């Protein structure tokens, strides 16, 4: 083997052993959602049927939940 090939082979063996072993498990089924309202004082929410309300998770427009992405 050439000397320049040995570090490459070593790197590939290390990369295979570390990257293949990483596994992540996310379980959100047991988490509780604590929705807080009234923290943002917006005043009048608007006319009936078109109210805009905000809590710590989402915004609602006329009772429909809207998640803003920026």
PyMOL CGO cylinders between C-alpha atoms (Angstrom):
from pymol import cmd
from pymol.cgo import CYLINDER

trace = [
    CYLINDER, 0.00, 0.00, 0.00, 1.10, 3.53, -0.67, 0.3, 1, 1, 1, 1, 1, 1,
    CYLINDER, 1.10, 3.53, -0.67, 1.56, 5.83, 2.29, 0.3, 1, 1, 1, 1, 1, 1,
    CYLINDER, 1.56, 5.83, 2.29, -1.07, 8.27, 1.02, 0.3, 1, 1, 1, 1, 1, 1,
    CYLINDER, -1.07, 8.27, 1.02, -3.68, 5.52, 0.86, 0.3, 1, 1, 1, 1, 1, 1,
    CYLINDER, -3.68, 5.52, 0.86, -3.32, 4.49, 4.52, 0.3, 1, 1, 1, 1, 1, 1,
    CYLINDER, -3.32, 4.49, 4.52, -4.75, 7.74, 6.02, 0.3, 1, 1, 1, 1, 1, 1,
    CYLINDER, -4.75, 7.74, 6.02, -7.66, 7.59, 3.59, 0.3, 1, 1, 1, 1, 1, 1,
    CYLINDER, -7.66, 7.59, 3.59, -8.43, 4.01, 4.53, 0.3, 1, 1, 1, 1, 1, 1,
    CYLINDER, -8.43, 4.01, 4.53, -8.15, 4.87, 8.23, 0.3, 1, 1, 1, 1, 1, 1,
    CYLINDER, -8.15, 4.87, 8.23, -10.51, 7.83, 7.75, 0.3, 1, 1, 1, 1, 1, 1,
    CYLINDER, -10.51, 7.83, 7.75, -13.10, 5.71, 5.93, 0.3, 1, 1, 1, 1, 1, 1,
    CYLINDER, -13.10, 5.71, 5.93, -13.05, 3.04, 8.64, 0.3, 1, 1, 1, 1, 1, 1,
    CYLINDER, -13.05, 3.04, 8.64, -13.48, 5.65, 11.38, 0.3, 1, 1, 1, 1, 1, 1,
    CYLINDER, -13.48, 5.65, 11.38, -16.23, 7.43, 9.44, 0.3, 1, 1, 1, 1, 1, 1,
    CYLINDER, -16.23, 7.43, 9.44, -18.16, 4.20, 8.90, 0.3, 1, 1, 1, 1, 1, 1,
    CYLINDER, -18.16, 4.20, 8.90, -17.96, 3.22, 12.56, 0.3, 1, 1, 1, 1, 1, 1,
    CYLINDER, -17.96, 3.22, 12.56, -19.05, 6.60, 13.91, 0.3, 1, 1, 1, 1, 1, 1,
    CYLINDER, -19.05, 6.60, 13.91, -21.72, 7.64, 11.40, 0.3, 1, 1, 1, 1, 1, 1,
    CYLINDER, -21.72, 7.64, 11.40, -23.41, 4.26, 11.25, 0.3, 1, 1, 1, 1, 1, 1,
    CYLINDER, -23.41, 4.26, 11.25, -23.83, 4.13, 15.03, 0.3, 1, 1, 1, 1, 1, 1,
    CYLINDER, -23.83, 4.13, 15.03, -25.73, 7.41, 15.42, 0.3, 1, 1, 1, 1, 1, 1,
    CYLINDER, -25.73, 7.41, 15.42, -29.42, 6.77, 15.92, 0.3, 1, 1, 1, 1, 1, 1,
    CYLINDER, -29.42, 6.77, 15.92, -31.90, 9.25, 17.30, 0.3, 1, 1, 1, 1, 1, 1,
    CYLINDER, -31.90, 9.25, 17.30, -35.37, 8.56, 18.64, 0.3, 1, 1, 1, 1, 1, 1,
    CYLINDER, -35.37, 8.56, 18.64, -37.82, 11.36, 19.20, 0.3, 1, 1, 1, 1, 1, 1,
    CYLINDER, -37.82, 11.36, 19.20, -41.00, 10.56, 21.09, 0.3, 1, 1, 1, 1, 1, 1,
    CYLINDER, -41.00, 10.56, 21.09, -43.37, 13.50, 21.44, 0.3, 1, 1, 1, 1, 1, 1,
    CYLINDER, -43.37, 13.50, 21.44, -46.38, 11.44, 22.48, 0.3, 1, 1, 1, 1, 1, 1,
    CYLINDER, -46.38, 11.44, 22.48, -45.76, 11.90, 26.20, 0.3, 1, 1, 1, 1, 1, 1,
    CYLINDER, -45.76, 11.90, 26.20, -45.16, 15.64, 26.13, 0.3, 1, 1, 1, 1, 1, 1,
    CYLINDER, -45.16, 15.64, 26.13, -47.76, 17.98, 27.55, 0.3, 1, 1, 1, 1, 1, 1,
    CYLINDER, -47.76, 17.98, 27.55, -48.79, 21.11, 25.73, 0.3, 1, 1, 1, 1, 1, 1,
    CYLINDER, -48.79, 21.11, 25.73, -49.33, 24.04, 28.04, 0.3, 1, 1, 1, 1, 1, 1,
    CYLINDER, -49.33, 24.04, 28.04, -51.05, 26.72, 25.95, 0.3, 1, 1, 1, 1, 1, 1,
    CYLINDER, -51.05, 26.72, 25.95, -50.92, 30.11, 27.62, 0.3, 1, 1, 1, 1, 1, 1,
    CYLINDER, -50.92, 30.11, 27.62, -53.24, 32.89, 26.49, 0.3, 1, 1, 1, 1, 1, 1,
    CYLINDER, -53.24, 32.89, 26.49, -53.51, 36.50, 27.52, 0.3, 1, 1, 1, 1, 1, 1,
    CYLINDER, -53.51, 36.50, 27.52, -49.76, 37.15, 27.72, 0.3, 1, 1, 1, 1, 1, 1,
    CYLINDER, -49.76, 37.15, 27.72, -49.74, 39.40, 24.66, 0.3, 1, 1, 1, 1, 1, 1,
    CYLINDER, -49.74, 39.40, 24.66, -52.15, 42.25, 25.28, 0.3, 1, 1, 1, 1, 1, 1,
    CYLINDER, -52.15, 42.25, 25.28, -53.47, 43.00, 21.79, 0.3, 1, 1, 1, 1, 1, 1,
    CYLINDER, -53.47, 43.00, 21.79, -56.62, 44.85, 22.78, 0.3, 1, 1, 1, 1, 1, 1,
    CYLINDER, -56.62, 44.85, 22.78, -59.72, 44.18, 20.68, 0.3, 1, 1, 1, 1, 1, 1,
    CYLINDER, -59.72, 44.18, 20.68, -59.37, 40.87, 18.76, 0.3, 1, 1, 1, 1, 1, 1,
    CYLINDER, -59.37, 40.87, 18.76, -61.49, 42.16, 15.87, 0.3, 1, 1, 1, 1, 1, 1,
    CYLINDER, -61.49, 42.16, 15.87, -65.01, 41.70, 14.54, 0.3, 1, 1, 1, 1, 1, 1,
    CYLINDER, -65.01, 41.70, 14.54, -66.99, 38.54, 15.28, 0.3, 1, 1, 1, 1, 1, 1,
    CYLINDER, -66.99, 38.54, 15.28, -66.00, 35.71, 12.95, 0.3, 1, 1, 1, 1, 1, 1,
    CYLINDER, -66.00, 35.71, 12.95, -62.65, 37.34, 12.10, 0.3, 1, 1, 1, 1, 1, 1,
    CYLINDER, -62.65, 37.34, 12.10, -60.97, 37.48, 15.51, 0.3, 1, 1, 1, 1, 1, 1,
    CYLINDER, -60.97, 37.48, 15.51, -57.18, 37.35, 15.65, 0.3, 1, 1, 1, 1, 1, 1,
    CYLINDER, -57.18, 37.35, 15.65, -55.84, 35.70, 18.81, 0.3, 1, 1, 1, 1, 1, 1,
    CYLINDER, -55.84, 35.70, 18.81, -52.28, 34.79, 19.79, 0.3, 1, 1, 1, 1, 1, 1,
    CYLINDER, -52.28, 34.79, 19.79, -50.90, 32.30, 22.33, 0.3, 1, 1, 1, 1, 1, 1,
    CYLINDER, -50.90, 32.30, 22.33, -47.47, 30.81, 23.02, 0.3, 1, 1, 1, 1, 1, 1,
    CYLINDER, -47.47, 30.81, 23.02, -47.77, 28.17, 20.24, 0.3, 1, 1, 1, 1, 1, 1,
    CYLINDER, -47.77, 28.17, 20.24, -49.80, 29.58, 17.37, 0.3, 1, 1, 1, 1, 1, 1,
    CYLINDER, -49.80, 29.58, 17.37, -52.00, 32.36, 16.08, 0.3, 1, 1, 1, 1, 1, 1,
    CYLINDER, -52.00, 32.36, 16.08, -55.66, 31.83, 15.36, 0.3, 1, 1, 1, 1, 1, 1,
    CYLINDER, -55.66, 31.83, 15.36, -57.70, 33.65, 12.78, 0.3, 1, 1, 1, 1, 1, 1,
    CYLINDER, -57.70, 33.65, 12.78, -61.48, 33.20, 13.05, 0.3, 1, 1, 1, 1, 1, 1,
    CYLINDER, -61.48, 33.20, 13.05, -60.89, 30.16, 15.28, 0.3, 1, 1, 1, 1, 1, 1,
    CYLINDER, -60.89, 30.16, 15.28, -58.55, 28.39, 12.84, 0.3, 1, 1, 1, 1, 1, 1,
    CYLINDER, -58.55, 28.39, 12.84, -55.00, 27.69, 14.02, 0.3, 1, 1, 1, 1, 1, 1,
    CYLINDER, -55.00, 27.69, 14.02, -52.24, 29.26, 11.95, 0.3, 1, 1, 1, 1, 1, 1,
    CYLINDER, -52.24, 29.26, 11.95, -48.55, 28.55, 12.47, 0.3, 1, 1, 1, 1, 1, 1,
    CYLINDER, -48.55, 28.55, 12.47, -46.39, 31.39, 11.19, 0.3, 1, 1, 1, 1, 1, 1,
    CYLINDER, -46.39, 31.39, 11.19, -43.12, 30.48, 9.47, 0.3, 1, 1, 1, 1, 1, 1,
    CYLINDER, -43.12, 30.48, 9.47, -40.54, 33.21, 9.01, 0.3, 1, 1, 1, 1, 1, 1,
]
cmd.load_cgo(trace, "trace")
